[in-house]
Amino acid sequence: MGWILTGCLVPDLPWILQRLVRALPLEISPYDLRIYAVVQSALVLCLVATAALACLSARPLRAGLVMGLGCLLHLLLDATQTKWANGVMLFAPFDWRLLNFGLYWPEDWPALAMTGFGLGYFIWAWLRERPWAGPALAAKPLPRKRYAAATVLAASYALLPLALMAPALQADLHYAASLRQVEARPGRLAGFDRSPVIWDAAGAPLLQAWTGEQLPLTGLQLPESARLVSVTGQFTPEGAFMVEALHVHPPGRRDVFSYLGLLALAAWAAACLRAKGNLP
């Protein structure tokens, strides 16, 4: 069960790390950081990460297969959701197109039903497998070559995105290339997925873009209750973003589910390490 949880989490690691990096007092281009995270979330890089983790398991082949399948299912489920200017990459680096079937929004009932099923399955597995049961044991040492392989694979997971950023930027993923050319923005189409909205003193909405900018919004009128939106449209000569399509999301819900998933994985890993001395 622990490796199932890990496989489900790996595709989100780049976005978690991106948030942590942005919170640090570092001078990093938001465009480069975004493209790095996009590339690192591709299936091929997820499999590299799972291979590194599997090297630390007592049964590496079994752990790697379970985690790899979890990554694939995570990305396929993500692809079923409606995410403007977003999607998943199953075939990079051979095909940089984002896959998005757009069947439902992340807050709609199919996503809530799958989240509820996942929570119920975790509780059932926790009670059935009892990962905390058994006396504390000394950790069984792994062969040194396992640690060497894990180190090489982890380094590849961190460094390979740097080599693949150029074609990803050329593909204009998340409109990063278009947004980077600030002076050429007017008239260009763009989109923003699940972006915060703030309201200025005059009651005008500003989009808090992932670039770090606060973009004035024109076009379609936002409801005053809007705090998190997905929008598509184009830039005006004045530097505003004219909204042509709008969807308002309930704030916070998706983050809560992500944090619960992280807590579940941490609890399972801690229980296994205490009871068995190593990872299964």
Contacts in CASP RR format, 6 or more apart in sequence:
PFRMAT RR
TARGET T0000
AUTHOR 0000-0000-0000
METHOD contacts of the structure
MODEL  1
MGWILTGCLVPDLPWILQRLVRALPLEISPYDLRIYAVVQSALVLCLVAT
AALACLSARPLRAGLVMGLGCLLHLLLDATQTKWANGVMLFAPFDWRLLN
FGLYWPEDWPALAMTGFGLGYFIWAWLRERPWAGPALAAKPLPRKRYAAA
TVLAASYALLPLALMAPALQADLHYAASLRQVEARPGRLAGFDRSPVIWD
AAGAPLLQAWTGEQLPLTGLQLPESARLVSVTGQFTPEGAFMVEALHVHP
PGRRDVFSYLGLLALAAWAAACLRAKGNLP
1 122 0 8 1.000
1 125 0 8 1.000
1 126 0 8 1.000
1 129 0 8 1.000
1 131 0 8 1.000
1 268 0 8 1.000
2 131 0 8 1.000
2 265 0 8 1.000
2 268 0 8 1.000
2 269 0 8 1.000
2 272 0 8 1.000
2 280 0 8 1.000
3 57 0 8 1.000
3 62 0 8 1.000
3 63 0 8 1.000
3 64 0 8 1.000
3 66 0 8 1.000
3 67 0 8 1.000
3 280 0 8 1.000
4 66 0 8 1.000
4 67 0 8 1.000
4 70 0 8 1.000
5 122 0 8 1.000
5 261 0 8 1.000
5 264 0 8 1.000
5 265 0 8 1.000
5 268 0 8 1.000
6 50 0 8 1.000
6 53 0 8 1.000
6 67 0 8 1.000
6 265 0 8 1.000
7 50 0 8 1.000
7 66 0 8 1.000
7 67 0 8 1.000
7 68 0 8 1.000
7 70 0 8 1.000
7 71 0 8 1.000
7 74 0 8 1.000
8 70 0 8 1.000
8 71 0 8 1.000
8 73 0 8 1.000
8 74 0 8 1.000
9 261 0 8 1.000
9 262 0 8 1.000
9 265 0 8 1.000
10 46 0 8 1.000
10 49 0 8 1.000
10 50 0 8 1.000
10 53 0 8 1.000
10 67 0 8 1.000
10 68 0 8 1.000
10 70 0 8 1.000
10 71 0 8 1.000
10 74 0 8 1.000
11 41 0 8 1.000
11 46 0 8 1.000
11 71 0 8 1.000
11 74 0 8 1.000
11 75 0 8 1.000
11 78 0 8 1.000
11 88 0 8 1.000
12 41 0 8 1.000
12 74 0 8 1.000
12 258 0 8 1.000
13 40 0 8 1.000
13 41 0 8 1.000
13 49 0 8 1.000
14 36 0 8 1.000
14 37 0 8 1.000
14 38 0 8 1.000
14 40 0 8 1.000
14 41 0 8 1.000
15 37 0 8 1.000
15 41 0 8 1.000
16 262 0 8 1.000
17 37 0 8 1.000
18 33 0 8 1.000
18 34 0 8 1.000
18 36 0 8 1.000
18 37 0 8 1.000
21 28 0 8 1.000
21 33 0 8 1.000
22 28 0 8 1.000
22 30 0 8 1.000
22 33 0 8 1.000
30 210 0 8 1.000
30 211 0 8 1.000
30 212 0 8 1.000
31 169 0 8 1.000
31 176 0 8 1.000
31 179 0 8 1.000
31 180 0 8 1.000
31 211 0 8 1.000
32 165 0 8 1.000
34 174 0 8 1.000
34 176 0 8 1.000
34 210 0 8 1.000
35 165 0 8 1.000
35 168 0 8 1.000
35 169 0 8 1.000
35 173 0 8 1.000
35 174 0 8 1.000
35 176 0 8 1.000
36 161 0 8 1.000
36 162 0 8 1.000
36 165 0 8 1.000
38 89 0 8 1.000
38 168 0 8 1.000
38 173 0 8 1.000
38 174 0 8 1.000
38 176 0 8 1.000
39 45 0 8 1.000
39 92 0 8 1.000
39 160 0 8 1.000
39 161 0 8 1.000
39 164 0 8 1.000
39 165 0 8 1.000
39 168 0 8 1.000
40 157 0 8 1.000
40 161 0 8 1.000
41 88 0 8 1.000
41 89 0 8 1.000
42 88 0 8 1.000
42 89 0 8 1.000
42 90 0 8 1.000
42 92 0 8 1.000
42 93 0 8 1.000
43 71 0 8 1.000
43 72 0 8 1.000
43 75 0 8 1.000
43 88 0 8 1.000
43 89 0 8 1.000
43 90 0 8 1.000
43 91 0 8 1.000
43 92 0 8 1.000
44 92 0 8 1.000
44 93 0 8 1.000
45 157 0 8 1.000
45 160 0 8 1.000
45 161 0 8 1.000
46 68 0 8 1.000
46 71 0 8 1.000
46 75 0 8 1.000
47 68 0 8 1.000
47 71 0 8 1.000
48 153 0 8 1.000
48 156 0 8 1.000
48 157 0 8 1.000
48 160 0 8 1.000
49 153 0 8 1.000
49 154 0 8 1.000
49 157 0 8 1.000
50 64 0 8 1.000
50 67 0 8 1.000
50 68 0 8 1.000
50 71 0 8 1.000
51 64 0 8 1.000
51 153 0 8 1.000
52 149 0 8 1.000
52 150 0 8 1.000
52 153 0 8 1.000
52 154 0 8 1.000
52 156 0 8 1.000
52 157 0 8 1.000
53 63 0 8 1.000
53 64 0 8 1.000
53 67 0 8 1.000
53 150 0 8 1.000
54 60 0 8 1.000
54 61 0 8 1.000
54 63 0 8 1.000
54 64 0 8 1.000
54 67 0 8 1.000
55 142 0 8 1.000
55 146 0 8 1.000
55 147 0 8 1.000
55 149 0 8 1.000
55 150 0 8 1.000
55 153 0 8 1.000
56 142 0 8 1.000
56 146 0 8 1.000
56 147 0 8 1.000
56 150 0 8 1.000
56 279 0 8 1.000
57 63 0 8 1.000
57 64 0 8 1.000
57 279 0 8 1.000
57 280 0 8 1.000
58 140 0 8 1.000
58 142 0 8 1.000
58 278 0 8 1.000
58 279 0 8 1.000
58 280 0 8 1.000
59 280 0 8 1.000
60 146 0 8 1.000
63 279 0 8 1.000
63 280 0 8 1.000
72 90 0 8 1.000
75 88 0 8 1.000
75 90 0 8 1.000
76 88 0 8 1.000
76 90 0 8 1.000
77 114 0 8 1.000
78 87 0 8 1.000
78 88 0 8 1.000
79 87 0 8 1.000
79 88 0 8 1.000
79 90 0 8 1.000
79 99 0 8 1.000
79 100 0 8 1.000
79 101 0 8 1.000
80 101 0 8 1.000
80 102 0 8 1.000
80 103 0 8 1.000
80 104 0 8 1.000
80 110 0 8 1.000
81 100 0 8 1.000
81 102 0 8 1.000
81 103 0 8 1.000
81 104 0 8 1.000
81 105 0 8 1.000
81 106 0 8 1.000
81 111 0 8 1.000
82 100 0 8 1.000
82 102 0 8 1.000
82 103 0 8 1.000
82 104 0 8 1.000
82 105 0 8 1.000
82 106 0 8 1.000
82 247 0 8 1.000
83 100 0 8 1.000
83 102 0 8 1.000
83 106 0 8 1.000
83 193 0 8 1.000
83 194 0 8 1.000
83 230 0 8 1.000
84 191 0 8 1.000
84 192 0 8 1.000
84 193 0 8 1.000
84 230 0 8 1.000
84 231 0 8 1.000
84 232 0 8 1.000
84 245 0 8 1.000
84 247 0 8 1.000
85 174 0 8 1.000
85 175 0 8 1.000
85 190 0 8 1.000
85 191 0 8 1.000
85 192 0 8 1.000
85 193 0 8 1.000
85 230 0 8 1.000
85 232 0 8 1.000
86 98 0 8 1.000
86 100 0 8 1.000
86 174 0 8 1.000
86 193 0 8 1.000
87 98 0 8 1.000
87 99 0 8 1.000
87 100 0 8 1.000
88 98 0 8 1.000
88 99 0 8 1.000
88 100 0 8 1.000
89 95 0 8 1.000
89 96 0 8 1.000
89 97 0 8 1.000
89 98 0 8 1.000
89 99 0 8 1.000
90 99 0 8 1.000
91 97 0 8 1.000
92 164 0 8 1.000
92 168 0 8 1.000
93 164 0 8 1.000
93 167 0 8 1.000
96 167 0 8 1.000
96 168 0 8 1.000
96 170 0 8 1.000
96 171 0 8 1.000
96 173 0 8 1.000
97 171 0 8 1.000
98 173 0 8 1.000
103 110 0 8 1.000
104 110 0 8 1.000
104 111 0 8 1.000
105 111 0 8 1.000
105 247 0 8 1.000
105 249 0 8 1.000
106 194 0 8 1.000
106 249 0 8 1.000
106 254 0 8 1.000
107 249 0 8 1.000
107 250 0 8 1.000
107 253 0 8 1.000
107 254 0 8 1.000
115 257 0 8 1.000
119 260 0 8 1.000
122 264 0 8 1.000
126 268 0 8 1.000
131 268 0 8 1.000
131 271 0 8 1.000
131 272 0 8 1.000
131 275 0 8 1.000
132 271 0 8 1.000
132 274 0 8 1.000
132 275 0 8 1.000
133 275 0 8 1.000
134 275 0 8 1.000
134 276 0 8 1.000
135 275 0 8 1.000
136 274 0 8 1.000
136 275 0 8 1.000
136 277 0 8 1.000
137 275 0 8 1.000
137 276 0 8 1.000
137 277 0 8 1.000
138 277 0 8 1.000
139 273 0 8 1.000
139 277 0 8 1.000
139 278 0 8 1.000
140 277 0 8 1.000
140 278 0 8 1.000
142 278 0 8 1.000
169 176 0 8 1.000
169 177 0 8 1.000
170 177 0 8 1.000
172 178 0 8 1.000
174 193 0 8 1.000
174 210 0 8 1.000
175 189 0 8 1.000
175 190 0 8 1.000
175 191 0 8 1.000
178 184 0 8 1.000
178 185 0 8 1.000
178 188 0 8 1.000
178 189 0 8 1.000
178 190 0 8 1.000
179 185 0 8 1.000
179 190 0 8 1.000
179 209 0 8 1.000
179 211 0 8 1.000
185 235 0 8 1.000
185 239 0 8 1.000
186 235 0 8 1.000
186 236 0 8 1.000
186 237 0 8 1.000
186 239 0 8 1.000
187 234 0 8 1.000
187 235 0 8 1.000
187 236 0 8 1.000
187 237 0 8 1.000
188 234 0 8 1.000
188 235 0 8 1.000
189 232 0 8 1.000
189 233 0 8 1.000
189 234 0 8 1.000
190 232 0 8 1.000
190 233 0 8 1.000
190 234 0 8 1.000
190 235 0 8 1.000
190 241 0 8 1.000
191 230 0 8 1.000
191 231 0 8 1.000
191 232 0 8 1.000
191 233 0 8 1.000
192 207 0 8 1.000
192 209 0 8 1.000
192 210 0 8 1.000
192 229 0 8 1.000
192 230 0 8 1.000
192 231 0 8 1.000
192 232 0 8 1.000
193 230 0 8 1.000
194 228 0 8 1.000
194 229 0 8 1.000
194 230 0 8 1.000
194 249 0 8 1.000
194 254 0 8 1.000
195 207 0 8 1.000
195 208 0 8 1.000
195 209 0 8 1.000
195 210 0 8 1.000
195 228 0 8 1.000
195 229 0 8 1.000
195 230 0 8 1.000
195 231 0 8 1.000
196 207 0 8 1.000
196 208 0 8 1.000
196 227 0 8 1.000
196 228 0 8 1.000
196 251 0 8 1.000
197 205 0 8 1.000
197 206 0 8 1.000
197 207 0 8 1.000
197 208 0 8 1.000
197 217 0 8 1.000
197 222 0 8 1.000
197 226 0 8 1.000
197 227 0 8 1.000
197 228 0 8 1.000
197 229 0 8 1.000
198 205 0 8 1.000
198 206 0 8 1.000
198 208 0 8 1.000
198 214 0 8 1.000
199 205 0 8 1.000
199 206 0 8 1.000
199 224 0 8 1.000
200 206 0 8 1.000
204 216 0 8 1.000
204 217 0 8 1.000
205 216 0 8 1.000
205 217 0 8 1.000
205 222 0 8 1.000
205 226 0 8 1.000
206 214 0 8 1.000
206 215 0 8 1.000
206 216 0 8 1.000
206 217 0 8 1.000
207 214 0 8 1.000
207 215 0 8 1.000
207 216 0 8 1.000
207 217 0 8 1.000
207 229 0 8 1.000
207 231 0 8 1.000
207 241 0 8 1.000
208 214 0 8 1.000
209 215 0 8 1.000
215 239 0 8 1.000
215 240 0 8 1.000
215 241 0 8 1.000
216 238 0 8 1.000
216 239 0 8 1.000
216 240 0 8 1.000
216 241 0 8 1.000
217 231 0 8 1.000
217 240 0 8 1.000
217 241 0 8 1.000
217 242 0 8 1.000
217 243 0 8 1.000
218 236 0 8 1.000
218 240 0 8 1.000
218 241 0 8 1.000
218 242 0 8 1.000
218 243 0 8 1.000
219 242 0 8 1.000
219 243 0 8 1.000
219 244 0 8 1.000
220 243 0 8 1.000
220 244 0 8 1.000
220 245 0 8 1.000
220 246 0 8 1.000
222 229 0 8 1.000
222 243 0 8 1.000
222 246 0 8 1.000
222 248 0 8 1.000
223 248 0 8 1.000
225 248 0 8 1.000
226 248 0 8 1.000
227 251 0 8 1.000
228 248 0 8 1.000
228 249 0 8 1.000
228 250 0 8 1.000
228 251 0 8 1.000
228 252 0 8 1.000
229 246 0 8 1.000
229 247 0 8 1.000
229 248 0 8 1.000
229 249 0 8 1.000
230 246 0 8 1.000
230 247 0 8 1.000
230 249 0 8 1.000
231 241 0 8 1.000
231 243 0 8 1.000
231 245 0 8 1.000
231 246 0 8 1.000
231 247 0 8 1.000
232 243 0 8 1.000
232 244 0 8 1.000
232 245 0 8 1.000
233 241 0 8 1.000
233 242 0 8 1.000
233 243 0 8 1.000
233 244 0 8 1.000
233 245 0 8 1.000
234 241 0 8 1.000
234 242 0 8 1.000
234 244 0 8 1.000
235 241 0 8 1.000
235 242 0 8 1.000
236 242 0 8 1.000
269 279 0 8 1.000
272 278 0 8 1.000
272 279 0 8 1.000
272 280 0 8 1.000
273 279 0 8 1.000
END
